[in-house]
Amino acid sequence: KQSKITVDDLAEIVARVTDASYSINESRKIPRELVDSMTSQGLFRLLVPRSVGGNEIDLPDYLAITQAISSADGSTGWCFNQNNVLGTMASLMSASLAKEVWANPDTILSNGPPQHALIESTKGGYSITGRWNFSSGSRHSTWVVAIGKYGDQTLSLIMPHADVEWVDSWQVGGLRGTGSFSFETNALFVPAHRTWVEAKAVRREKGPLYLINRRLLFGAGFASVALGVARSALDEAIKTSLAKSPQEQTLLRDQVQTQRDIGNAEALWGSCSVYLQEKTRTLWEHACAQDELRMEDRIGLRLASTWAIRKAADVVDIAYSICGATSIFENHPIQRKFQDAHAITQQLQGRFEHYETAGQFYLGLEPQGRHH
């Protein structure tokens, strides 16, 4: 059984990620030695079932860890969440496949939505041809998950990292360090035992984590990434305000506008953080107590997650403005955090449509969104 991991255990890793943040952004990958340290501490199997050597930690603890790592570097936090949430797939695949995949302590999963995918049946498995984009953590993952339509089903297929062709399509401003490359296959054979149909999968694991829709886990996780980025951006603005006197004026700290902005940003960040914590705690308590999640709890966490993602970017905007011309230089942390925060808002989990889904529920209508 794995020992319990908490935020208090991560001080050294968080410090190392902070020190590496600039190079992570420039090289578009997490340094190998940092990945190795994280895997040796079990940090990429926090949501993997204990039955196959995972930590299977409580959701509130997991989100706190995600935020702490993200405060050091947004890209590292993003990969951390993406790769960890994929670990919950162990509860859907066959027990033998889960053991095969996670037998290696260095296992890390990446995936990506299909641009196009053709899956054909062949002897002993499937032949798969296609392209999948946005595979966050592609530079350090060891297994890759692809999905595609097969008849009227959506099939998930898992394959070793080396079996696919990687395409460097990641020329971006924010979250550069995620190395979210694309991957392609051309008539690649995937044995049947390395596939599963999620809609038909029987949940083998009884833990509360595996009651929660993976899209919700992504949403709450990426909200925690956004909050981590925003917290560190605000801290950077406070630090700058204590030292900077723009154009021979008084210190930023002593200017009324700065004081007002810091107060506003602190209230924004704090309210988002507490809201997410509250909805996480409520959903988690019900997940621990029963075999089914209430729609009310799912909608609550979805709304708190989207709100945190959108408002975290507003906090970063305030911090960016406070720091003035200092903010525009590529080598300055505030510039990276600004880019990262806005990249997060563009991802699926930050879409405004989630507000509509929540609104429909609170108005007594059937929620239409797929992501709750």
KAJO-V21362 format. One record per residue. N is the residue number from 0. PHI is phi in radians with two decimals (none if undefined). PSI is psi as a letter, one per 20 degrees, with the letter a starting at -180 (999 if undefined). NEAR is the number of other C-alpha atoms within 8 Angstrom. Layout:
n:N phi:PHI psi:PSI near:NEAR
n:N phi:PHI psi:PSI near:NEAR
//
This chain:
n:0 phi:none psi:p near:5
n:1 phi:-1.25 psi:q near:7
n:2 phi:-1.35 psi:q near:5
n:3 phi:-1.24 psi:p near:6
n:4 phi:-1.87 psi:p near:7
n:5 phi:-2.26 psi:r near:8
n:6 phi:-0.99 psi:h near:10
n:7 phi:-1.10 psi:h near:5
n:8 phi:-1.43 psi:i near:7
n:9 phi:-1.87 psi:j near:8
n:10 phi:-0.96 psi:g near:8
n:11 phi:-1.18 psi:g near:7
n:12 phi:-1.09 psi:g near:9
n:13 phi:-1.06 psi:g near:11
n:14 phi:-1.12 psi:g near:9
n:15 phi:-1.18 psi:h near:9
n:16 phi:-1.12 psi:g near:13
n:17 phi:-1.01 psi:g near:9
n:18 phi:-1.11 psi:h near:7
n:19 phi:-1.60 psi:i near:9
n:20 phi:-0.97 psi:g near:10
n:21 phi:-1.10 psi:g near:9
n:22 phi:-1.22 psi:h near:8
n:23 phi:-1.07 psi:g near:14
n:24 phi:-1.16 psi:g near:13
n:25 phi:-1.22 psi:g near:8
n:26 phi:-1.51 psi:i near:7
n:27 phi:1.06 psi:k near:11
n:28 phi:-2.83 psi:q near:12
n:29 phi:-1.45 psi:p near:12
n:30 phi:-0.96 psi:q near:8
n:31 phi:-0.98 psi:g near:7
n:32 phi:-1.17 psi:h near:6
n:33 phi:-1.27 psi:g near:10
n:34 phi:-1.02 psi:g near:10
n:35 phi:-1.06 psi:g near:9
n:36 phi:-1.13 psi:g near:9
n:37 phi:-1.19 psi:g near:11
n:38 phi:-1.19 psi:h near:12
n:39 phi:-1.14 psi:h near:9
n:40 phi:-1.61 psi:j near:6
n:41 phi:1.32 psi:j near:11
n:42 phi:-1.34 psi:i near:10
n:43 phi:-1.84 psi:j near:11
n:44 phi:-2.32 psi:k near:12
n:45 phi:-1.20 psi:h near:13
n:46 phi:-1.86 psi:j near:13
n:47 phi:-1.36 psi:p near:14
n:48 phi:-1.01 psi:q near:13
n:49 phi:-1.06 psi:h near:10
n:50 phi:-1.06 psi:h near:5
n:51 phi:-2.11 psi:k near:10
n:52 phi:1.57 psi:j near:11
n:53 phi:-1.61 psi:r near:13
n:54 phi:-1.58 psi:h near:16
n:55 phi:0.82 psi:l near:11
n:56 phi:-1.43 psi:r near:10
n:57 phi:-1.17 psi:q near:7
n:58 phi:-1.03 psi:g near:9
n:59 phi:-1.02 psi:h near:10
n:60 phi:-1.14 psi:g near:10
n:61 phi:-1.07 psi:g near:10
n:62 phi:-1.16 psi:h near:11
n:63 phi:-1.13 psi:h near:10
n:64 phi:-1.16 psi:g near:10
n:65 phi:-1.03 psi:g near:15
n:66 phi:-1.13 psi:g near:15
n:67 phi:-1.10 psi:g near:11
n:68 phi:-1.18 psi:h near:14
n:69 phi:-1.22 psi:h near:18
n:70 phi:-1.18 psi:h near:15
n:71 phi:-1.43 psi:h near:14
n:72 phi:-2.87 psi:p near:12
n:73 phi:-1.10 psi:g near:16
n:74 phi:-1.14 psi:g near:14
n:75 phi:-1.13 psi:g near:13
n:76 phi:-1.09 psi:h near:14
n:77 phi:-1.10 psi:g near:14
n:78 phi:-1.08 psi:g near:11
n:79 phi:-0.96 psi:g near:11
n:80 phi:-1.22 psi:g near:13
n:81 phi:-1.00 psi:g near:12
n:82 phi:-1.21 psi:h near:14
n:83 phi:-1.24 psi:g near:15
n:84 phi:-1.09 psi:h near:12
n:85 phi:-1.07 psi:h near:10
n:86 phi:-1.12 psi:h near:12
n:87 phi:-1.21 psi:i near:14
n:88 phi:-1.07 psi:i near:8
n:89 phi:-1.02 psi:h near:11
n:90 phi:-1.41 psi:i near:12
n:91 phi:-1.84 psi:h near:12
n:92 phi:-1.35 psi:r near:11
n:93 phi:-1.11 psi:q near:10
n:94 phi:-1.03 psi:h near:7
n:95 phi:-1.19 psi:h near:6
n:96 phi:-1.20 psi:g near:10
n:97 phi:-1.01 psi:g near:12
n:98 phi:-1.18 psi:h near:9
n:99 phi:-1.09 psi:g near:7
n:100 phi:-1.22 psi:g near:9
n:101 phi:-1.74 psi:j near:10
n:102 phi:-1.11 psi:h near:9
n:103 phi:-1.47 psi:p near:6
n:104 phi:-1.11 psi:i near:8
n:105 phi:-1.58 psi:j near:8
n:106 phi:-1.03 psi:p near:13
n:107 phi:-2.44 psi:p near:11
n:108 phi:-1.76 psi:q near:13
n:109 phi:-2.31 psi:r near:16
n:110 phi:-2.71 psi:a near:11
n:111 phi:-3.12 psi:q near:12
n:112 phi:-1.21 psi:q near:9
n:113 phi:-1.32 psi:p near:12
n:114 phi:-1.42 psi:g near:8
n:115 phi:-2.77 psi:q near:7
n:116 phi:-2.64 psi:p near:13
n:117 phi:-2.12 psi:o near:10
n:118 phi:-2.03 psi:p near:11
n:119 phi:-2.16 psi:q near:8
n:120 phi:-1.30 psi:q near:7
n:121 phi:-2.55 psi:r near:7
n:122 phi:-1.03 psi:p near:5
n:123 phi:1.43 psi:j near:6
n:124 phi:2.96 psi:c near:11
n:125 phi:-2.41 psi:q near:14
n:126 phi:-1.85 psi:p near:12
n:127 phi:-2.17 psi:p near:14
n:128 phi:-2.28 psi:p near:12
n:129 phi:2.92 psi:a near:12
n:130 phi:-2.44 psi:p near:12
n:131 phi:-2.23 psi:p near:16
n:132 phi:-1.93 psi:r near:12
n:133 phi:0.99 psi:l near:10
n:134 phi:-1.54 psi:n near:14
n:135 phi:-1.11 psi:p near:15
n:136 phi:1.43 psi:j near:14
n:137 phi:-1.06 psi:h near:11
n:138 phi:-1.31 psi:h near:7
n:139 phi:-2.14 psi:i near:9
n:140 phi:-1.26 psi:q near:12
n:141 phi:-1.98 psi:h near:11
n:142 phi:-2.27 psi:q near:13
n:143 phi:-2.20 psi:p near:12
n:144 phi:-1.88 psi:p near:12
n:145 phi:-2.07 psi:q near:12
n:146 phi:-2.15 psi:q near:11
n:147 phi:-2.93 psi:r near:11
n:148 phi:-1.36 psi:p near:11
n:149 phi:-2.32 psi:o near:10
n:150 phi:1.17 psi:c near:4
n:151 phi:-1.74 psi:j near:5
n:152 phi:-1.96 psi:q near:7
n:153 phi:-1.81 psi:o near:11
n:154 phi:-1.74 psi:p near:12
n:155 phi:-1.79 psi:p near:12
n:156 phi:-2.27 psi:p near:11
n:157 phi:-2.07 psi:p near:11
n:158 phi:-2.52 psi:q near:11
n:159 phi:-1.04 psi:q near:9
n:160 phi:-0.89 psi:h near:9
n:161 phi:-1.31 psi:i near:5
n:162 phi:-1.37 psi:i near:7
n:163 phi:-1.92 psi:r near:10
n:164 phi:-1.71 psi:p near:8
n:165 phi:-1.59 psi:p near:8
n:166 phi:-2.12 psi:p near:8
n:167 phi:-1.38 psi:n near:6
n:168 phi:-1.94 psi:j near:7
n:169 phi:-1.77 psi:m near:8
n:170 phi:-1.79 psi:n near:5
n:171 phi:-2.36 psi:r near:6
n:172 phi:-1.57 psi:g near:8
n:173 phi:-1.75 psi:q near:11
n:174 phi:0.92 psi:k near:14
n:175 phi:-1.03 psi:h near:16
n:176 phi:-1.20 psi:i near:13
n:177 phi:-1.25 psi:i near:15
n:178 phi:0.90 psi:l near:13
n:179 phi:-1.40 psi:m near:13
n:180 phi:-1.21 psi:r near:14
n:181 phi:-1.70 psi:r near:14
n:182 phi:-2.35 psi:q near:12
n:183 phi:-2.27 psi:q near:12
n:184 phi:-2.35 psi:q near:11
n:185 phi:-2.31 psi:o near:7
n:186 phi:0.92 psi:l near:7
n:187 phi:-1.34 psi:p near:10
n:188 phi:-1.46 psi:p near:8
n:189 phi:-2.12 psi:o near:13
n:190 phi:-1.07 psi:q near:9
n:191 phi:-0.99 psi:h near:8
n:192 phi:-1.23 psi:i near:8
n:193 phi:-1.75 psi:k near:10
n:194 phi:-2.33 psi:r near:12
n:195 phi:-2.79 psi:q near:12
n:196 phi:-1.80 psi:o near:10
n:197 phi:-1.07 psi:g near:9
n:198 phi:-1.10 psi:h near:5
n:199 phi:-1.74 psi:i near:5
n:200 phi:-1.15 psi:p near:9
n:201 phi:-1.55 psi:p near:5
n:202 phi:-1.25 psi:o near:8
n:203 phi:-1.37 psi:h near:6
n:204 phi:-1.58 psi:p near:7
n:205 phi:-1.66 psi:i near:6
n:206 phi:-1.13 psi:q near:7
n:207 phi:-1.07 psi:h near:10
n:208 phi:-0.97 psi:h near:11
n:209 phi:-1.56 psi:j near:11
n:210 phi:-1.49 psi:h near:10
n:211 phi:-1.55 psi:p near:10
n:212 phi:-0.92 psi:p near:8
n:213 phi:-1.07 psi:h near:9
n:214 phi:-1.12 psi:h near:8
n:215 phi:-1.18 psi:h near:13
n:216 phi:-1.10 psi:g near:10
n:217 phi:-1.07 psi:g near:12
n:218 phi:-1.06 psi:g near:13
n:219 phi:-1.15 psi:h near:14
n:220 phi:-1.15 psi:g near:11
n:221 phi:-1.24 psi:h near:14
n:222 phi:-1.11 psi:h near:12
n:223 phi:-1.19 psi:h near:14
n:224 phi:-1.09 psi:g near:16
n:225 phi:-1.07 psi:g near:17
n:226 phi:-1.15 psi:h near:16
n:227 phi:-1.12 psi:g near:16
n:228 phi:-1.08 psi:g near:19
n:229 phi:-1.16 psi:g near:16
n:230 phi:-1.06 psi:g near:10
n:231 phi:-1.24 psi:h near:10
n:232 phi:-1.15 psi:g near:15
n:233 phi:-1.16 psi:g near:14
n:234 phi:-1.08 psi:h near:8
n:235 phi:-1.13 psi:g near:11
n:236 phi:-1.15 psi:h near:12
n:237 phi:-1.11 psi:g near:10
n:238 phi:-1.05 psi:g near:8
n:239 phi:-1.12 psi:h near:10
n:240 phi:-1.12 psi:h near:13
n:241 phi:-1.38 psi:i near:9
n:242 phi:-2.15 psi:i near:8
n:243 phi:-1.76 psi:p near:8
n:244 phi:-2.11 psi:n near:9
n:245 phi:-1.18 psi:p near:8
n:246 phi:0.77 psi:l near:4
n:247 phi:1.08 psi:j near:5
n:248 phi:-1.45 psi:a near:6
n:249 phi:-1.26 psi:r near:8
n:250 phi:-0.89 psi:q near:12
n:251 phi:-0.91 psi:h near:13
n:252 phi:-0.96 psi:h near:9
n:253 phi:-1.60 psi:j near:8
n:254 phi:-1.61 psi:p near:9
n:255 phi:-1.01 psi:g near:6
n:256 phi:-1.08 psi:g near:6
n:257 phi:-1.10 psi:g near:12
n:258 phi:-1.07 psi:g near:10
n:259 phi:-1.12 psi:g near:8
n:260 phi:-1.11 psi:g near:10
n:261 phi:-1.12 psi:g near:12
n:262 phi:-1.08 psi:g near:8
n:263 phi:-1.08 psi:g near:8
n:264 phi:-1.14 psi:g near:12
n:265 phi:-1.09 psi:g near:9
n:266 phi:-1.16 psi:g near:8
n:267 phi:-1.06 psi:g near:11
n:268 phi:-1.11 psi:g near:14
n:269 phi:-1.10 psi:g near:8
n:270 phi:-1.18 psi:g near:8
n:271 phi:-1.10 psi:g near:13
n:272 phi:-1.11 psi:g near:10
n:273 phi:-1.18 psi:h near:8
n:274 phi:-1.06 psi:g near:9
n:275 phi:-1.11 psi:g near:13
n:276 phi:-1.06 psi:g near:9
n:277 phi:-1.11 psi:g near:8
n:278 phi:-1.21 psi:h near:12
n:279 phi:-1.14 psi:g near:12
n:280 phi:-1.08 psi:g near:9
n:281 phi:-1.09 psi:g near:9
n:282 phi:-1.09 psi:g near:12
n:283 phi:-1.15 psi:g near:11
n:284 phi:-1.08 psi:g near:8
n:285 phi:-1.26 psi:h near:10
n:286 phi:-1.10 psi:h near:14
n:287 phi:-1.24 psi:h near:8
n:288 phi:-1.69 psi:i near:6
n:289 phi:-2.62 psi:r near:7
n:290 phi:-1.70 psi:j near:7
n:291 phi:-2.55 psi:q near:6
n:292 phi:-1.62 psi:q near:12
n:293 phi:-1.33 psi:q near:7
n:294 phi:-1.00 psi:h near:6
n:295 phi:-1.00 psi:g near:6
n:296 phi:-1.27 psi:h near:11
n:297 phi:-1.14 psi:g near:12
n:298 phi:-1.11 psi:g near:12
n:299 phi:-1.04 psi:g near:10
n:300 phi:-1.24 psi:h near:14
n:301 phi:-1.07 psi:g near:15
n:302 phi:-1.16 psi:g near:11
n:303 phi:-1.12 psi:h near:12
n:304 phi:-1.19 psi:g near:15
n:305 phi:-1.12 psi:g near:16
n:306 phi:-1.05 psi:g near:10
n:307 phi:-1.10 psi:g near:15
n:308 phi:-1.09 psi:g near:15
n:309 phi:-1.21 psi:g near:10
n:310 phi:-1.35 psi:h near:11
n:311 phi:-1.05 psi:h near:16
n:312 phi:-1.13 psi:h near:14
n:313 phi:-1.13 psi:h near:8
n:314 phi:-1.07 psi:g near:13
n:315 phi:-1.13 psi:h near:15
n:316 phi:-1.05 psi:g near:9
n:317 phi:-1.11 psi:g near:11
n:318 phi:-1.07 psi:g near:15
n:319 phi:-1.07 psi:g near:14
n:320 phi:-1.15 psi:g near:8
n:321 phi:-1.02 psi:g near:10
n:322 phi:-1.33 psi:i near:11
n:323 phi:1.06 psi:b near:8
n:324 phi:-1.09 psi:h near:6
n:325 phi:-0.95 psi:h near:7
n:326 phi:-1.16 psi:h near:11
n:327 phi:-1.46 psi:i near:8
n:328 phi:-1.44 psi:p near:8
n:329 phi:-1.04 psi:h near:7
n:330 phi:-1.50 psi:j near:7
n:331 phi:-1.63 psi:p near:10
n:332 phi:-0.96 psi:h near:10
n:333 phi:-1.15 psi:h near:11
n:334 phi:-1.16 psi:g near:13
n:335 phi:-1.11 psi:g near:12
n:336 phi:-1.20 psi:h near:13
n:337 phi:-1.09 psi:g near:14
n:338 phi:-1.12 psi:g near:11
n:339 phi:-1.11 psi:g near:14
n:340 phi:-1.04 psi:h near:15
n:341 phi:-1.37 psi:h near:10
n:342 phi:-1.13 psi:h near:11
n:343 phi:-1.11 psi:h near:12
n:344 phi:-1.14 psi:h near:12
n:345 phi:-1.46 psi:i near:8
n:346 phi:-1.37 psi:r near:8
n:347 phi:-0.80 psi:g near:5
n:348 phi:-1.23 psi:i near:10
n:349 phi:-1.75 psi:j near:15
n:350 phi:-1.18 psi:q near:10
n:351 phi:-1.13 psi:h near:7
n:352 phi:-1.04 psi:h near:7
n:353 phi:-1.15 psi:h near:13
n:354 phi:-1.12 psi:h near:9
n:355 phi:-1.09 psi:g near:8
n:356 phi:-1.01 psi:g near:12
n:357 phi:-1.13 psi:g near:13
n:358 phi:-1.04 psi:g near:8
n:359 phi:-1.02 psi:g near:12
n:360 phi:-1.09 psi:g near:11
n:361 phi:-1.20 psi:i near:7
n:362 phi:-1.61 psi:j near:6
n:363 phi:1.44 psi:j near:6
n:364 phi:-1.68 psi:r near:7
n:365 phi:-1.36 psi:p near:6
n:366 phi:-1.07 psi:p near:8
n:367 phi:-1.63 psi:h near:6
n:368 phi:-1.18 psi:q near:8
n:369 phi:-1.53 psi:i near:4
n:370 phi:-1.90 psi:l near:7
n:371 phi:-2.20 psi:999 near:9
//
